Amino acid sequence: MSLNVDEDLVTEMEEAPTLAPSIPLENVQEMVRNDPLHVPIGYVTSQEELEKANYMPHLSSEIPVIDLALLSNGNKEELLKFDVACKEWGFFQIVNHGVQTELMQKMKDAASEFFNLPIEEKNKYAMVSSETHGYGKGCVVSGEQTLDWSDSLILITYPTQYRKLQFWPKTPEGFMEIIEAYASEVRRVGEELLSSITPEQVQGLSPHSDTSSITLLMQDDDVTGLEIRHQGGWVPVNPIPDALVVNVGDVTEIWSNGKYKSVEHRAMTNKNKERISYGLFLCPQHDVEVEPLDHMIDSHNPKLFQKVRYGDYLRQSLKRKLEGKTHLNEAKLKESDLRNQDD
């Protein structure tokens, strides 16, 4: 299961932009409670797909760990580690980020309590067909796709006028206030990360890559489920207590003209224990046109991506099945356009 806090860093507008709807589906927890041995066919991954997976747990210890305090103070060694992490991994974990351990634990406890509420209580905040807010399952675009064995709570937290409070749970008591405090702190961390990027690097703001600038994720300390694509295989991201996982999003890959990588990742189920993750996505304004920054393009590094309006890119991505990096490929220049740059 996952709780996604979708943070959209945008200027003030009257109301939130309309995103792609998702097909309503039965609650996964309820299916397990009703018949723990039955998995509907739509959730089953073929044996062929499973056998293709190249599992590489021996590389987990090599996933970079960045000290945010050192990075923010301009430590050269930490900046170099950060650069390598974004170029070679697209993922890293951060420590010394300043988010209080007590607040992180409150978020975990409240989310766990919410997901364990009776279905009747959770359905008070259920997604409707025209919304991506609320409790349910996002990114379901077709009855033909292989479905994720998870339930989600998806909320837009910033700017505050985009919030649709009818989808913010009032139970357990204080959950809304905990979400507010946690989102505010992780937003600060995300902005600090982005501001720590040097001028030579990017400036400004089922396996899939994220459409955000960067994503910050809190994992459960005792359940490994997140895996990232690296060197053709899947590497588990072992939780570090009180650390946050950061991954480069599609927007940063476009801004950096492919220097920094938005990497495929997936969440695997655990047969012994439920897993909750807490993802917060930092995104540009919906009307911002995203393209490679000028200083990332030269005679040796031709422009790889076309200009896209972020809101349109996000909506198109949400309308299609999460499958690898197919949505990012839509933003790439065609071979004929690349040849014209050489002429």
Secondary structure, DSSP 8 states (H G I E B T S, - for coil): -EEEEEEE-----SS------------HHHHHHH-TT---GGG---HHHHHH--B-GGGGGGS-EEEHHHHHTT-HHHHHHHHHIIIIISEEEEES----HHHHHHHHHHHHHHHTS-HHHHGGGB--TT-S-EEE------TTS---S--EEEEE-SSGGG--GGGS---STTHHHHHHHHHHHHHHHHHHHHHTS-TTS------B--SSSEEEEE--TT---EEEEETTEEEE----TT-EEEEE-HHHHHHTTTSS----EEE---SSS---EEEEEEE--TT-EE---GGG-BTTB---B--EEHHHHHHHHHTS---BTHHHHTTB--HHHHHHHH-
